[in-house]
Amino acid sequence: MQTRVVRGVATAIEQDEQGTHVRYHSTRVVTIHLNGDVTLRTGGYRTNTTKCRMNQAANQYGLGFHVYQQDFGWFIQVGKLQVPFIDRELTIKAEMLRKPACPCQCSDWICSVHTGTSTCSHPATRTLFRIDMEDQTGTAFCDGCAEDAMNSGLFREAHQ
């Protein structure tokens, strides 16, 4: 199973006023809160695919954790800290993660927010989807870069 980006059957990335969510079937298995906290949920299903979706989100958004199984138990690795994942839900505080908030993924050199450089240093608040390709995962943007991207005509708010 690939673990670099969020994708797969019955999987979607959603965004609302609470943050960005990775949904697998009917469970939001990962929520990246706007303050940088991350909540992991199993929905009662401790499957390899649930674990995979959590790790995909960690890798795609640079969240700095890894979910693994050892001797039938689930654990979260955050840096050198290993935390047992006993309940159906676990929240990792932003200060424990490598990157306190999901970074904006804008790489447009002429974006009005960071003109002349290919990277934005603001935290991401919105996920937009390209209209000129089959974009299944979206791109995380800060509000300013999102406005610039929407004005380009190449992005839309919702995955279709």
C-alpha positions as a printed NumPy array, in Angstrom:
array([[  0.   ,   0.   ,   0.   ],
       [  1.314,   3.431,  -0.881],
       [  1.477,   5.849,   2.047],
       [  2.678,   9.072,   0.433],
       [ -0.646,  10.77 ,  -0.341],
       [ -4.244,  10.286,   0.763],
       [ -6.13 ,   8.19 ,  -1.767],
       [ -8.005,   4.956,  -2.075],
       [-11.453,   3.408,  -2.137],
       [-14.124,   5.097,   0.029],
       [-11.68 ,   7.899,   0.924],
       [-12.167,  11.651,   0.721],
       [-10.562,  14.853,   1.922],
       [-13.055,  17.323,   3.388],
       [-12.725,  20.8  ,   4.787],
       [-14.958,  22.808,   7.094],
       [-14.712,  25.433,   9.836],
       [-12.928,  22.925,  12.13 ],
       [-10.115,  22.08 ,   9.699],
       [ -9.186,  19.433,   7.158],
       [-10.511,  15.883,   7.477],
       [ -9.57 ,  12.573,   5.896],
       [-12.686,  10.439,   5.737],
       [-12.569,   6.681,   5.21 ],
       [-16.074,   5.285,   4.7  ],
       [-18.142,   7.204,   7.286],
       [-15.326,   7.921,   9.776],
       [-13.167,  11.016,   9.816],
       [-10.01 ,   9.05 ,  10.574],
       [ -7.84 ,  12.19 ,  10.651],
       [ -8.786,  15.763,  11.519],
       [ -6.151,  18.467,  11.158],
       [ -7.522,  21.285,  13.294],
       [ -6.813,  24.888,  12.333],
       [ -4.7  ,  25.287,  15.507],
       [ -2.429,  22.421,  14.352],
       [ -3.791,  19.713,  16.681],
       [ -4.476,  16.37 ,  14.984],
       [ -7.271,  13.982,  16.009],
       [ -7.123,  10.333,  14.943],
       [-10.241,   8.145,  15.001],
       [-10.71 ,   4.46 ,  14.26 ],
       [-14.504,   4.456,  14.21 ],
       [-14.121,   1.118,  15.99 ],
       [-12.377,  -0.4  ,  12.95 ],
       [ -8.717,  -1.198,  13.609],
       [ -7.898,  -2.264,  10.064],
       [ -4.735,  -1.982,   8.008],
       [ -6.555,   0.409,   5.7  ],
       [ -7.596,   2.704,   8.574],
       [ -3.97 ,   2.787,   9.695],
       [ -2.84 ,   3.391,   6.111],
       [ -5.171,   6.405,   5.691],
       [ -3.793,   7.899,   8.917],
       [ -0.207,   7.462,   7.704],
       [ -1.085,   8.814,   4.255],
       [ -2.432,  11.994,   5.883],
       [  0.645,  12.266,   8.111],
       [  2.914,  12.063,   5.066],
       [  0.886,  14.261,   2.712],
       [  0.49 ,  17.059,   5.241],
       [  3.879,  16.645,   6.977],
       [  2.288,  16.016,  10.38 ],
       [  5.217,  14.21 ,  11.994],
       [  3.545,  11.068,  13.326],
       [  3.355,   7.427,  12.287],
       [  0.716,   4.835,  13.272],
       [  1.882,   1.24 ,  13.613],
       [  0.826,  -2.063,  15.12 ],
       [  2.903,  -4.233,  17.435],
       [  1.73 ,  -7.368,  19.234],
       [ -1.926,  -6.633,  18.337],
       [ -1.729,  -3.12 ,  19.845],
       [ -1.786,   0.189,  17.973],
       [  0.785,   2.896,  18.699],
       [  1.495,   6.428,  17.525],
       [  5.135,   7.399,  17.032],
       [  5.701,  11.155,  17.447],
       [  9.427,  11.869,  17.294],
       [ 10.968,   9.579,  19.913],
       [  7.71 ,   9.301,  21.864],
       [  5.547,   6.183,  21.476],
       [  1.923,   6.568,  22.573],
       [ -0.492,   3.618,  22.852],
       [ -3.64 ,   4.154,  20.776],
       [ -6.111,   2.438,  23.121],
       [ -9.407,   4.27 ,  22.641],
       [-11.332,   5.009,  19.453],
       [ -9.994,   8.582,  19.355],
       [ -6.689,  10.278,  20.16 ],
       [ -5.721,  13.944,  19.822],
       [ -2.085,  14.911,  19.344],
       [ -1.36 ,  18.486,  20.399],
       [  0.311,  20.726,  17.809],
       [  3.339,  21.383,  19.996],
       [  4.165,  17.651,  19.987],
       [  4.198,  17.461,  16.194],
       [  7.105,  18.383,  13.957],
       [  5.06 ,  21.03 ,  12.186],
       [  2.524,  22.816,  14.384],
       [  0.153,  23.56 ,  11.503],
       [ -0.33 ,  22.226,   7.987],
       [  1.738,  24.481,   5.696],
       [  0.343,  26.189,   2.626],
       [  1.343,  24.162,  -0.447],
       [  1.262,  27.052,  -2.915],
       [  4.259,  26.932,  -5.253],
       [  3.259,  29.7  ,  -7.674],
       [  6.135,  32.165,  -8.133],
       [  3.723,  34.967,  -9.026],
       [  1.243,  34.422,  -6.194],
       [  0.5  ,  37.831,  -4.637],
       [  1.099,  36.458,  -1.119],
       [  4.742,  35.394,  -1.699],
       [  5.784,  36.959,  -5.027],
       [  9.259,  35.941,  -6.157],
       [  9.533,  32.771,  -4.108],
       [  8.052,  29.33 ,  -4.712],
       [  7.005,  28.665,  -1.126],
       [  4.498,  30.205,   1.259],
       [  5.154,  30.218,   5.013],
       [  1.531,  30.626,   6.148],
       [ -0.52 ,  27.76 ,   7.641],
       [ -3.059,  26.169,   5.308],
       [ -6.732,  26.827,   5.965],
       [ -8.423,  25.587,   2.777],
       [ -8.156,  22.719,   0.308],
       [ -8.734,  23.479,  -3.379],
       [ -8.948,  21.106,  -6.342],
       [ -7.558,  21.559,  -9.871],
       [-10.204,  21.749, -12.587],
       [ -7.862,  20.781, -15.459],
       [ -7.024,  17.291, -14.146],
       [ -8.536,  14.499, -12.073],
       [ -7.468,  15.976,  -8.734],
       [ -8.488,  13.515,  -6.003],
       [ -6.43 ,  14.892,  -3.1  ],
       [ -6.53 ,  18.655,  -3.46 ],
       [ -3.934,  21.234,  -2.505],
       [ -3.793,  22.923,   0.899],
       [ -3.653,  26.736,   0.742],
       [ -3.633,  29.621,   3.196],
       [ -6.518,  32.076,   2.678],
       [ -4.439,  34.524,   0.622],
       [ -2.978,  31.907,  -1.72 ],
       [ -6.415,  30.266,  -2.025],
       [ -7.911,  33.541,  -3.24 ],
       [ -5.065,  33.93 ,  -5.733],
       [ -5.534,  30.321,  -6.921],
       [ -9.309,  30.75 ,  -7.295],
       [ -8.764,  33.947,  -9.302],
       [ -6.511,  31.989, -11.697],
       [ -9.534,  29.934, -12.766],
       [ -7.617,  26.65 , -12.333],
       [ -9.055,  25.638,  -8.931],
       [-12.437,  24.986,  -7.361],
       [-13.525,  24.663,  -3.744],
       [-15.069,  21.192,  -3.791],
       [-13.855,  17.894,  -5.213],
       [-16.106,  16.717,  -8.055]])
